[in-house]
Amino acid sequence: MRAMILAAGRGERMRPLTDTRPKPLLEAGGEPLIVHLLRRLIAAGYKEVVTNLAYRGDMIRAALGDGAAYGVHIAYSDEGETALETGGGLRRALPLLGDAPFLAVNADVWCDHPLYPHDPGDDLAHLVLVDNPPQHPGGDFHLQGDRVDDTGEARLTFSGIGYYRPELFAGTPDGAFPLAPLLRRAMAAGRVGGEHHRGLWLDIGTPERLTDLDAHLRATPTSGA
């Protein structure tokens, strides 16, 4: 199974830190966020990783190279100057990801989920959901057993970690579009599974949260990514 790191976003909420570098290259615990995630993927057994690029993507490419220094092969999906949103970014990268299911992870989340390879089977997607953080109290989706839907009242937050079949993107155009409508359509067809991860998860969406993560990592340097 291949993995994709979603790293094309502008990181507006992280300004001024992102005025001179892309968000995935911001550091916590002495290493860029994207390097922490890359190491987690390698530890989980992934040998082929795709990373999308947009805002200051040349800096990410220069930092990671072809992945040989980390013992993995990295391919890049270049979206130009403007990111294609999550759905469009994944769709653009499909030729690099192949015909099999793949894992996609946001570069700006920190989570101790094992990121194990997982085949969603007949489902079009398998989502990792977490408890709702203070900045997102309403959550995103409802989990009943191992099924995810958009109708239940008790909602959890989508972690930014998901396993997808390429068929989820069938019929979509090459361009910018969000992922959520595709997921909701698949949910309505009963083809989205999921799990509730109860471990550590942080959305590194503001400079304050980056500072908190840095302090956490320096206090517990062997914790997950």
HELIX and SHEET records of a PDB file:
HELIX    1   1 GLU A   12  MET A   14  5                                   3    
HELIX    2   2 LEU A   17  ASP A   19  5                                   3    
HELIX    3   3 LYS A   23  LEU A   25  5                                   3    
HELIX    4   4 LEU A   33  ALA A   43  1                                  11    
HELIX    5   5 GLY A   57  LEU A   64  1                                   8    
HELIX    6   6 ALA A   68  TYR A   70  5                                   3    
HELIX    7   7 GLU A   85  LEU A   97  1                                  13    
HELIX    8   8 PRO A  166  PHE A  169  5                                   4    
HELIX    9   9 ALA A  180  ALA A  188  1                                   9    
HELIX   10  10 PRO A  207  ALA A  219  1                                  13    
SHEET    1   A 7 HIS A  73  ASP A  78  0                                        
SHEET    2   A 7 GLU A  48  LEU A  53  1                                        
SHEET    3   A 7 ARG A   2  LEU A   6  1                                        
SHEET    4   A 7 PHE A 102  ASN A 106  1                                        
SHEET    5   A 7 ARG A 155  TYR A 164 -1                                        
SHEET    6   A 7 ALA A 125  VAL A 130 -1                                        
SHEET    7   A 7 VAL A 192  HIS A 196  1                                        
SHEET    1   B 7 HIS A  73  ASP A  78  0                                        
SHEET    2   B 7 GLU A  48  LEU A  53  1                                        
SHEET    3   B 7 ARG A   2  LEU A   6  1                                        
SHEET    4   B 7 PHE A 102  ASN A 106  1                                        
SHEET    5   B 7 ARG A 155  TYR A 164 -1                                        
SHEET    6   B 7 PHE A 141  GLN A 144 -1                                        
SHEET    7   B 7 ARG A 147  ASP A 149 -1                                        
SHEET    1   C 2 GLU A  27  ALA A  28  0                                        
SHEET    2   C 2 GLU A  31  PRO A  32 -1                                        
SHEET    1   D 2 VAL A 109  CYS A 111  0                                        
SHEET    2   D 2 TRP A 201  ASP A 203 -1                                        
END                                                                             
